[in-house]
Amino acid sequence: RQSAERRKVTIFFSDIAGFSGIGEQLTADTMVRLLNRYFTAATEVVRRNHGIVDKFIGDAVMAFWASPFSEGETHARDACLACLEMRTAFTEIAKEISDITGLRRNLPKFHVRMALATGDTVIGTVGSNTTKSFTVIGDTVNIASRLEGVNKIYGTDLIVNEDCFQLAEREIEAREIDLVTVYGKTEPVRIYELLGKVGELDVSTLQLRDTFATALQNYRQQKWDEAEKGFKACLKIRENDGPSLEFIT
């Protein structure tokens, strides 16, 4: 039976930064052990937060949140909370990289980039007569995948689109980073960096968020000197703040 429908969902993509370089350092067994550790961590967090792991593509994880697994409009919130949890889980893996890989020196840097996009999507069972999967198709999938790559430009690790941010706003803290034109789309996408849960940010992160917001406003009003001063002030709060460095450039 063919069944598919249009629904608003939240889609997740992640991948390991510089994975092909890491792969060159590792034996086949070790590489698979590291991947499995990462996939297991991601899958457990996604499932615990009512999401569905769609597929693994190389070192990428694709997952999505939709009703009835998340009630009503909570799919964006569930996805954001899952990503914050994954960030913690991936930091733990990075700390254990020596044990996982068996390497004692020239340790590879384990760093995962993630993105979420909320939007209308076709959801249903797709495939051939012999192989089928329950999956999501459409524009939002492409946007989520592209935003994961956009992290490289801004030196961030967790980007969400505006629809996702607006639905989850009450439960998460984020900062607007930029408007980006995603390949294949005419309308620019407003993107946010997910910082943490509401009420759980430390003082310096709050300060960074507010200083950056003012600098971004000045930048958009073409007050270049004030904007530059603002972004430089952000770098005093967080030395290697990727978005500030990108705007200064």
C-alpha positions in Angstrom: 0.0 0.0 0.0 1.4 3.4 -1.0 0.9 6.0 1.7 2.3 9.5 1.8 1.2 12.9 3.1 2.5 16.5 3.4 3.4 17.4 6.9 5.5 20.0 8.7 8.5 18.2 10.1 12.0 19.0 11.5 14.9 17.3 9.7 18.4 16.7 11.1 21.7 16.2 9.4 25.1 15.7 11.0 28.6 14.8 9.8 32.1 14.5 11.2 34.3 17.4 10.3 37.3 16.2 8.1 36.3 12.6 8.3 38.2 11.5 5.2 41.4 12.8 6.8 40.6 11.0 10.0 39.9 7.8 8.0 43.4 7.9 6.5 44.9 7.6 10.0 42.8 4.6 11.1 42.6 0.9 10.3 39.4 -0.3 8.8 38.4 -1.9 12.1 39.1 1.3 14.1 37.3 3.4 11.6 34.2 1.3 11.9 34.5 1.3 15.7 34.6 5.1 15.8 31.7 5.4 13.3 29.6 2.9 15.3 30.3 4.7 18.5 29.1 8.0 16.9 26.1 6.4 15.2 25.0 4.7 18.5 25.3 7.9 20.5 23.3 9.9 17.9 20.6 7.2 17.5 20.1 6.8 21.3 19.6 10.6 21.7 17.3 10.9 18.7 15.1 8.0 19.8 14.9 9.2 23.4 13.7 12.6 22.1 10.9 11.1 19.9 12.8 11.3 16.6 13.3 8.8 13.8 16.8 8.0 12.4 16.2 7.9 8.7 19.6 6.7 7.4 23.4 6.8 7.7 25.2 8.1 4.6 28.9 7.6 4.9 29.6 9.5 8.2 26.4 11.5 8.0 23.3 10.9 10.1 19.9 11.9 8.8 16.9 11.9 11.2 13.6 13.6 11.4 10.9 14.6 14.0 7.2 14.6 13.1 3.8 13.9 14.6 2.5 11.5 15.8 5.9 10.7 17.4 6.2 14.3 18.6 2.8 15.8 19.6 1.5 18.7 17.6 4.1 21.4 17.0 6.7 20.0 19.5 8.8 18.4 16.8 11.1 21.4 16.5 11.6 21.6 20.3 12.3 17.8 20.5 14.8 18.1 17.7 16.6 21.1 19.3 16.8 19.4 22.7 18.1 16.3 21.0 20.9 18.3 19.3 22.0 19.9 22.5 22.1 16.4 24.1 24.1 15.1 21.1 26.6 18.0 21.4 27.4 16.8 24.9 27.6 13.1 23.8 29.9 14.0 21.0 32.2 16.0 23.3 32.5 12.8 25.4 33.5 10.8 22.4 36.1 13.4 21.5 37.6 13.0 25.0 37.8 9.2 24.6 39.3 9.3 21.1 42.6 7.8 22.2 40.8 4.8 23.7 38.5 4.3 20.8 41.2 4.6 18.1 44.1 3.1 20.1 46.2 6.0 19.0 48.5 7.6 21.5 49.9 10.6 19.4 48.7 12.6 16.5 45.2 12.1 17.7 42.5 13.0 15.2 40.2 15.8 16.2 36.6 14.5 16.6 34.2 17.3 15.8 30.6 16.9 14.6 28.6 19.5 12.7 24.8 19.5 12.9 21.8 21.3 11.4 18.1 21.3 11.7 15.5 22.6 9.3 11.7 22.8 9.9 9.3 23.0 7.0 6.7 21.2 4.8 7.8 17.8 3.6 6.4 14.7 2.0 6.5 11.9 4.5 5.8 8.3 3.6 7.0 4.9 2.5 9.3 5.0 -0.5 11.3 2.4 -2.4 11.1 -0.5 -4.8 9.0 -3.7 -4.5 11.8 -5.4 -2.5 13.3 -2.5 -0.5 11.3 0.2 1.2 11.9 2.8 3.8 9.7 5.3 5.7 11.3 8.6 4.9 11.0 12.3 4.1 11.4 14.0 0.7 11.5 17.6 -0.4 12.9 21.0 -0.1 13.3 21.0 3.7 15.6 17.9 3.4 17.9 19.8 1.0 17.9 22.9 3.3 18.8 20.8 6.4 21.6 19.1 4.4 23.0 22.4 3.1 22.8 24.1 6.5 24.9 21.4 8.0 27.6 22.4 5.4 27.1 26.1 6.2 28.6 25.4 9.7 32.0 25.3 7.9 31.7 29.0 6.9 30.7 30.3 10.3 32.9 28.0 12.4 29.7 26.8 14.2 28.6 23.3 15.0 24.8 23.6 15.3 22.7 25.7 12.9 18.9 25.8 12.7 16.6 27.6 10.3 14.1 30.3 11.2 11.0 28.1 11.3 12.7 25.7 13.7 13.9 28.5 15.9 10.4 30.1 16.1 8.7 26.9 17.0 11.2 26.0 19.7 11.9 29.6 20.9 10.4 29.2 24.4 12.7 26.3 25.3 16.0 27.2 23.7 18.5 30.0 23.5 20.0 30.9 20.1 21.5 33.8 18.2 20.7 34.9 14.7 23.8 34.6 12.6 22.9 35.6 9.0 20.7 35.4 6.0 22.0 32.9 3.6 21.0 31.9 0.1 20.9 28.1 -0.1 21.8 26.5 -3.4 18.6 25.9 -5.4 16.5 28.4 -3.4 15.6 32.0 -4.4 14.4 33.1 -0.9 17.3 33.6 1.6 17.1 31.5 4.8 17.6 33.2 8.2 19.9 31.0 10.3 20.5 30.7 14.0 23.2 29.1 16.1 21.6 26.9 18.8 23.4 27.8 22.1 21.6 25.9 24.8 18.4 25.5 26.8 16.5 28.5 28.1 17.9 29.7 31.4 21.0 27.5 31.2 23.5 29.8 29.4 26.5 31.1 31.3 27.1 34.8 31.6 29.7 35.1 28.9 27.5 33.3 26.3 24.6 35.6 27.1 27.0 38.6 26.7 28.3 37.2 23.4 24.8 36.7 22.1 23.7 40.3 22.9 27.0 41.9 21.7 26.8 39.9 18.4 23.1 40.9 17.9 24.0 44.6 18.2 27.0 44.2 15.8 24.8 42.4 13.3 22.2 45.1 13.4 24.9 47.7 12.7 26.3 45.6 9.9 22.9 45.4 8.2 22.5 49.2 8.6 25.9 49.6 6.9 27.4 51.2 10.0 30.7 49.4 9.2 32.9 50.9 11.9 30.5 50.3 14.7 29.8 46.8 13.4 33.5 46.0 13.2 34.0 47.3 16.8 31.1 45.1 17.9 32.4 41.9 16.3 35.9 42.6 17.8 34.2 43.0 21.2 32.7 39.5 20.6 36.2 38.1 20.1 37.2 39.5 23.5 34.3 37.5 25.0 35.1 34.3 23.0 38.5 34.3 21.3 37.7 32.2 18.3 34.0 33.1 17.7 33.5 31.8 14.2 30.6 34.0 13.1 32.4 37.2 14.4 35.6 36.3 12.5 33.5 35.7 9.3 31.8 39.1 9.6 35.1 40.9 10.3 36.6 39.3 7.1 
